[in-house]
Amino acid sequence: MTGQRVQRVAAPLRAQVLEALRQDILAAEFKPGERLVEARLCARYEVSRTVVREVLRQLDTEGLVTTVPNRGPVVTELTSGDAEALFEVRGALEGLAGALFAERATEEHRERMGKVIRRYARTHRKADLAERLEMKDEFYDALIDGAANPIIDSTLRGIHARVQMLRGLSLQAEGRGAETVRELTAIHDAAAVRRDAAAAREACEDHVRNAAATALRELAARQPHDG
């Protein structure tokens, strides 16, 4: 297994390793349940144990890594039940965020949302997974900021951190990119253009339902089956 060589420029070393390991997990370079052995990670990314431990602690808080007694850190294993529960809560909160965005968002928020959706539509076919995830994060930054509710902000960002692995599965599915463009465009039209709170809520919930269906299908395909 070859990892991303960390370049000791620009961003602090810890941030570079954090991003490299995060993307390797999302790209399934490390499998769910696989132990993340410090010595191997040090060799893979050519960094010290101190840096690796800091990165593992951060990924633990994000939900991508789980510390298991007597085993240490492993890549988080999400069951279908875990995933369904996360998507249920995500759908409810994003629907509310969409409705509040329609009512409260400033012109700047609306412009930010439209800008990132246009960029996603233009580049998603050529963009790698990291770039697509970054654009989705920018979309949600605009949605959450425009909703102007600090409880939604903290709660939904926490859920997004835990659902990141599932989002990676969904975005990599064949045909999902074009579907995502249509769904985000519908959210923008309802929330930012027409300022229709009910339609914005419905568009957000529809996007999460479709993402959930795709992610759960991909998750099932990657898990071993008995028999």
MOTA-V302094 format. One record per pair of residues at least 4 apart in sequence whose ideal C-beta (glycine too) atoms are under 6 Angstrom apart, sorted by the first residue. I is the first residue (numbers start at 1). J is the second residue. If there is no record, write none. Layout:
i->I j->J
i->I j->J
This chain:
i->3 j->44
i->3 j->45
i->4 j->20
i->6 j->16
i->6 j->17
i->6 j->20
i->6 j->45
i->11 j->15
i->11 j->16
i->14 j->51
i->14 j->54
i->17 j->45
i->17 j->47
i->17 j->51
i->17 j->55
i->18 j->55
i->18 j->58
i->21 j->55
i->23 j->27
i->23 j->130
i->24 j->29
i->24 j->30
i->25 j->30
i->25 j->64
i->25 j->75
i->26 j->168
i->27 j->129
i->30 j->34
i->30 j->75
i->32 j->75
i->32 j->77
i->33 j->74
i->33 j->77
i->34 j->75
i->35 j->74
i->36 j->73
i->38 j->49
i->38 j->52
i->41 j->52
i->42 j->49
i->42 j->52
i->47 j->51
i->56 j->65
i->56 j->73
i->59 j->64
i->59 j->65
i->60 j->65
i->60 j->67
i->62 j->161
i->63 j->76
i->63 j->161
i->63 j->162
i->64 j->76
i->65 j->73
i->66 j->74
i->66 j->76
i->67 j->73
i->68 j->74
i->78 j->82
i->78 j->83
i->83 j->166
i->83 j->216
i->83 j->219
i->86 j->90
i->86 j->163
i->87 j->212
i->90 j->94
i->90 j->159
i->90 j->208
i->91 j->205
i->91 j->208
i->93 j->156
i->94 j->204
i->94 j->208
i->95 j->201
i->95 j->204
i->95 j->205
i->97 j->143
i->97 j->147
i->97 j->152
i->98 j->191
i->98 j->200
i->98 j->201
i->98 j->204
i->99 j->197
i->99 j->200
i->99 j->201
i->100 j->104
i->100 j->147
i->100 j->149
i->101 j->105
i->101 j->143
i->101 j->146
i->101 j->147
i->101 j->191
i->102 j->191
i->102 j->195
i->102 j->197
i->102 j->200
i->103 j->197
i->104 j->148
i->105 j->109
i->105 j->110
i->105 j->146
i->109 j->142
i->109 j->145
i->109 j->146
i->110 j->192
i->112 j->142
i->113 j->142
i->113 j->188
i->113 j->192
i->114 j->188
i->116 j->135
i->116 j->138
i->116 j->139
i->117 j->184
i->117 j->188
i->119 j->123
i->120 j->124
i->120 j->135
i->121 j->181
i->123 j->127
i->124 j->132
i->124 j->177
i->127 j->131
i->127 j->132
i->132 j->171
i->140 j->144
i->144 j->153
i->144 j->156
i->147 j->152
i->151 j->155
i->152 j->156
i->159 j->163
i->163 j->167
i->166 j->215
i->169 j->215
i->169 j->218
i->170 j->176
i->170 j->211
i->170 j->214
i->170 j->215
i->173 j->214
i->173 j->218
i->176 j->180
i->176 j->214
i->183 j->207
i->186 j->203
i->187 j->191
i->187 j->203
i->187 j->204
i->188 j->192
i->189 j->193
i->190 j->194
i->190 j->196
i->190 j->199
i->190 j->200
i->190 j->203
i->191 j->200
i->211 j->215
i->212 j->216
i->215 j->219
